[in-house]
Amino acid sequence: MGNNNGTPDVGTAVIIERNDGKILVGKRIGSFAPYYSIPGGKMEIGETFEQSAIREIKEETDLDIHHPKVISLTNNLETYRSEGIHHVSIYLLVKDFSGRLKIMEPEKCAEWLWVDPRKLPDPHFEASRIGVAHYLCNVFYQPNND
């Protein structure tokens, strides 16, 4: 994980909200295990944030998401300090989706859960935890307080 060129990786993370207010969270396997996290992944060269979100969700869950909207961003320095991996995360919110939820990458995700965003399962990945907190508080960006 991470890159060797001295620059942060940029990824998209997607908050998929059901009609009942619950959001989709996965139990990680392999990298970032044993953490729970909202779905997402690294952007590919030339993608928009929305294209990245649509692709990642299809690859991970087989869901088709519609009208993803950028709602927040984070500079994940806690993970950098503990893991040596620096990510910048762009969060998108989706309330419109279709298809049947599946585990498409069993080597990366053990299960998908619909959870109350105010009661996230532990342990929870830093970027996911902060992104969901921003979503709940309607915060776009909050500087790291070092």
Secondary structure by P-SEA (a helix, b strand, c coil): ccccccbbbbbbbbbccccccbbbbbbcccccccbbbcccccccccccaaaaaaaaaaacccccccccccccccccaaaaaaccbbbbbbbbbbcccccccccccccccccccccccccccccccaaaaaaaaaaaaccccccccc
